[in-house]
């Protein structure tokens, strides 16, 4: 009788070893991360290095999940698939975190209000640009949430917020590239009437814009590239011909700015 009980116990043990590794916690984390990555993918420009990095790691994680779910044959197969899933999850988590931290850190270090306009013989020409950027909710342990507002001037009297080229839930604005020192933001379907003949040919109704900002010790250097809706370059402007970078405005200068109602 004891031999029968021993045999039965061994048989049940062998059966239990054929089951897959139970990992509801990891699969829940995978699902949460995939949702977060999908949100971030919607904020970075298609075809950018950021999007490529996320797509590659996300595809690896999806494949690992599929292989894990299919590993029913033995405990050894499940353990191997589980290990691969953990590695893919870690890789995507690192890629996601690096992009998030890089973007947030750039906005935090560059925080301020910046103004740019051109003059010929002391007279303003072209459109006036005003950029208000930084982070909200930052503390000693976490980076804040980036914000970026672009304003267009109408000759120096007041500035109008360009919702189509500012970061926001409804804007067609995407992060094109990010590093410690520079960031590029691309905006689609902008109203060409906000620009002047100095910047673009006003025969266009809609244009696309790419703004690349490089953080320097004395302020920012930047390029603005203008494209038609097929992304053919139609104009550009920058401050690299200036003797220095554009510094952030002082509190007094900011208080003097009038936003159009």
N, C-alpha and C positions, 0 to 999 in steps of 0.2 A: 504494500500500500504506500509506503514511504517512497519507493522507487517511482510509482505512478505520479505521486505529487511532485517529486523532484523533476520528472520529465515534463510534466505540465508547466511547471514554473519556467523551465528553460525554454520551452516552446513559446510561451507568452513573451519572454524576454526577447527572443529572436524576432517575433512579430513586431514588437515595439521598435526594434532597431531599423525596421524598413520604412518607418514613417519619416516624413520630412521634419526638418528643424522647425519648431514652433517660434515664430518671430512676429507677433502682432505689433509689438512696440516699434520695431524697425520699419515695418511696412507702413505704419501710421506716420512715422517721421518722413519716410520716402514720399508719401502722398502730400504731406504738408510742404516739403521742400519743392516738389514739382509744381505745386500751386504758386509758391513764392517766385520760383524761377519763371513761370509763365507770365507773372505780373511784370517782372524785370525785363523779360524779353519784349514785352509790349512798350517798354520805355526806351529801348535802345534801337538804333537805326538798323534796318535790314541790310545785310551785307557788311556790316561793320565788324571789326575784330572782336568786339564785345559779344555781338550776336553769335558769331562763329564759335567762340569759346564756349558759350552757354549751350548752343545747339549740339556741339560735339559731346560734351560731358552729359548732357541730358539724354542723348541717344544711347550712350553707354549705360546709363542707369536704367533706362527703359528696357534695354536688352537683358540686363542683369536680373531685373524683376521677372521678365518672361522666363528666363532660364531657371530661376529659383522656383517659380510656380510649377514648372514642368518637371522638377526633380523629385519624382515620387518613387523611384525604383528602390533606393536604399538610403540608409542614413549617411553613408559616405558621400553619395551624390548630393544629398541635401546640404551637408556640411560644406562641401566644396562650392556649391552654388551660393550658399549663404555668405561665405567668405568673399566671393566675387561681388556680391551685392553690397556688402559692407564697404568694400574698397571703392566701388563706383559711387556710392552715396557720399563717402568722404571726399572724393575728388570733386564732385559737383558742389558739395557744400563749400569747399575751399574756393572754387572758382566764383561761386555766387558771393561769398564773403569778401573776396578780394575786390570784385567790381563795386560792391556796395560801399566798402570802406574807402576805396580810392576816390570815388565820386564824392562821398560825404566829406572826406578830408580835404579835397580840393576846394569845395565850396566853403568849408569852414575857414581855411587858410586865406582865401581870397575875398572874404566877406567885405562888403562895402557898396557904395553907390559910385558909379563911374559915368563920366560924361565925355562925349566926343562930338566935335563938329569941325568943319574945315572953314578956313577964311582965305579970301583973296583981297589983298590990299586992305586988310582989316574988316572986310565985310563977310559975313557968314554965307557960305554956299553949300548946297546939298542939304540932305536931311540931318537933323540933330538926333543923336542917339543917347539914350540914358539906360544904364543897366543897374538894377538893384538885385544883388544876389547874396546868398549866405545860407545859414541853416537855422532851423528852429528845433527846440527841444533837446539841445545838446547838454550833457553833463560830464562829470569827471570820468565816467565809465563807458559811455556810449556816444557815438557820433549822432549828430542831429539829422533832421530831414531837410534835404536841399530845397531851396526855392530860387527861382530866376524870373524876374520881371523885366521885360523890355518896353521902353517907352520911345515914342517918336515925337520930336519937337516940331512946332509949326512956325519957326522963325524966332524962337527965343521967348515967346510970351507964356506958353504953357506946354505941357507934355501930355500925350494921350497914351494910356496903357494899350499895348498891342497884345491882346489875349491870344491871338493866333500864333505868336512867336514867343510866348512865355510858358514856362512849365505849368501844367495844370491838367485836370482830368479830361477836359474836352478839347485841348489844343492838339494840333498836329505837330508836336515838337518831340524830337528824339535825341538821345545822347549818341553822338557818332563815334567818339573816341574819348578815352580818359587815361591820364597818367598822373603822376604826382604833381607835375608842373603845368600841364596843359589839358584843356577840355574843349571839345567841339560839340556844338549844338546845332542841329539841322531842323528847319521849319518849312512846312509845305503850304502851298496855296495862299500866300500872303497877298494882300491887296496892294497892287503896284502903286496906287495913288499916294501911299505913305512915303514914297521915295521921290527923288528929284531927278532931273535930267543929268545932274552931276554924277549920280550913282548908276542909273540905268536909263535905257530908252523907254519912255513912258507909253510907247505903243502897246505895251503888255498890260493885260488886265490882272493876271495872277503871276506870281513868281515864287521861286523857292530860295531859301537863304541858308547859308552855312556860316556860323560864327565860331571862329577858333580863338580862344583866349589863352594866352601864356602868362602865367604868374611870375612876376619879377619882384625883386626887393623893393623897388621904388614905385610899383604899381602894376599895370597890365600892358602887355603888347597884344595886338589882335589883328586878325584878318576877317573881313566880311566878304564872302563870295556870293554873287547873285546868279541865279540860273533861271532859265525858262522852265516851264512845267515838264519838259522832257530832259531836264538837267543838262542843257547846253549852257556853258558859261556866257553870261551877258554883261558882267561887270564885277568889279572888286574894289575894295577900299581898305586901307590899313593905316596904322600909325608908326610904321617902321621908319618912315622918313623923318619923324620927329627926333629931336635931340635926346629925349627921354621917354619913359613910359608914362601912361596916364595914371596919376595917383588917385586913390579914392577921395571923394569930396569930403570936405570938413563938415562938421555939424552945422556951422553957419551957412555954408553953401547949400547944404541939403534943405535947411529950413527956408531958403529963398526960392526953392523950386516950387512952381505952381503946376498942379495936375489939372488938366482940363476937365470940366464937369460934363 
